[in-house]
Amino acid sequence: MYRNAAARLARSSRSSTRALSSMAKRPTLVASAAAGANVARSNVGAVRGLKKINFGGVEELVHERADWPREKLLEYFKNDTMALIGYGSQGYGQGLNLRDNGLNVIIGVRENGASWKAAIEDGWVPGENLFPINEAIEKGTIVMNLLSDASQSSTWADIKPLLTEGKTLYFSHGFSPVFKELTKVDPPTNIDVILAAPKGSGRTVRSLFKEGRGINSSYAVWNDVTGKAEEKAIALAVAIGSGYIYQTTFEKEVYSDLYGERGCLMGGIHGMFLAQYDVLRENGHSPSEAFNETVEEATQSLYPLIGKYGMDYMYDACSTTARRGALDWYPIFKENLKPVFQKLYASVRDGSETQRSLDFNSQVNYREELEKELVTIRNMEIWRVGKEVRKLRPENN
Ligand SMILES: NC(=O)c1ccc[n+]([C@@H]2O[C@H](COP(=O)([O-])OP(=O)(O)OC[C@H]3O[C@@H](n4cnc5c(N)ncnc54)[C@H](OP(=O)(O)O)[C@@H]3O)[C@@H](O)[C@H]2O)c1
């Protein structure tokens, strides 16, 4: 398919490249808006960086970091100490970005644990800006709870009494408060409680920041005691390295996030890859052919086109034969998969996914248990083949 599509792809790429060239240097959001969405200044006022955008017929407010230049952030948070609790994926990305932005940030983690050591390697200094968890919370005005979701629950009884009036509590996931019946995390009602949730791993939060770009994040307010909670959430989202920020609620954030990662983002796509690969192998195709037709062409050729220019562009870039077949088969996949997605969403909403996550990730040996499952994946034929195929890429030779 790819060989037949190559000439068309090149032609298509050239014409679309011309069409997109004038947008190439503008922020992603403006580029995507100009490509289809209707951008209008918000009637909330002439707030720079705030846009009302028509996303396929539904108007939403979106904030861009243009409204929060570094000097404004420094002024806004000049009396604050951000106590960032937990130094895993998000703690690392958000913490270093806050520090590079010149904000007053300290880290709180278990003394001498893996994160303590990692923080020291990244230049955090014990007694100066690295403390045991409770000490950091006591020193902070904005407590950023970036512990693993399971440990947010197990540490809550110790943390809650330290969240005294005047402090702000921040999360990057709605998980703990939304499922408070299960997690027991019931935020105090006398402090602001806000959320900024980057839509990507902490490593990406960091790497995009270093490239001068920005992750997209959602923000939400759980408690607004000061009347400034929303503004603070947006400012913090920018301070941790977000490029643009869209509004959500704690509930919507956690439902969509748990659903998405179990579905198309991770679990669903992995299941699709495995099913397709198995059938090819059962029908006598070689491992390299099965892998190329399932994963390599997807990740190296076609999915990047969806990401850059959209699904219709990807169809248009392929051969007439490929396009006809895909157009005929996508409704069949949708019809068969939709009930699975409905079951998944219900499992998220009723708390089953939260309970499962708490149970598994609260085990003392959860890292070892996780590693066993990752080894199983690593040893699957498809992913062993992938390792060899990656080596064959010219850039890896
Ligand atoms: N990772 C992502 O892609 C992502 C994206 C968006 C939002 N989020 C959200 O961001 C938050 C942090 O996620 P993350 O992925 O960065 O977390 P993570 O890597 O799983 O965080 C681990 C941190 O929790 C600490 N921890 C674990 N068990 C503990 C315990 N019993 N007592 C004290 N500390 C404990 C670890 O410290 P030790 O090293 O001492 O064990 C480590 O610092 C979560 O709410 C998550 O849902 C994550």
The ligand as an ORCA input file, in Angstrom:
! r2SCAN-3c Opt
* xyz 0 1
  N       2.516     10.598     34.612
  C       1.691     11.222     33.779
  O       1.783     11.072     32.564
  C       0.629     12.169     34.304
  C       0.018     13.057     33.430
  C      -0.899     13.969     33.918
  C      -1.226     13.946     35.264
  N      -0.653     13.040     36.105
  C      -1.003     13.064     37.525
  O       0.058     13.679     38.237
  C       0.144     13.107     39.553
  C       1.535     12.531     39.762
  O       1.698     11.521     38.805
  P       3.137     10.909     38.446
  O       2.930      9.985     37.293
  O       4.142     11.979     38.386
  O       3.323     10.065     39.756
  P       4.337      8.916     40.046
  O       5.511      9.000     39.131
  O       3.586      7.668     40.133
  O       4.724      9.522     41.494
  C       5.415      8.893     42.301
  C       5.744      9.807     43.480
  O       4.917      9.404     44.556
  C       5.797      9.086     45.652
  N       5.200      8.023     46.477
  C       4.712      6.825     46.073
  N       4.256      6.139     47.145
  C       4.438      6.926     48.232
  C       4.139      6.809     49.616
  N       3.519      5.733     50.099
  N       4.474      7.830     50.435
  C       5.061      8.954     49.953
  N       5.363      9.131     48.644
  C       5.048      8.133     47.803
  C       7.096      8.632     45.023
  O       8.131      8.797     45.926
  P       9.238      7.636     46.186
  O      10.217      7.730     45.065
  O       9.779      8.018     47.505
  O       8.507      6.326     46.166
  C       7.173      9.617     43.843
  O       7.757     10.827     44.227
  C      -0.954     12.053     39.632
  O      -2.109     12.639     40.169
  C      -1.178     11.701     38.176
  O      -2.454     11.160     37.901
  C       0.278     12.165     35.663
*
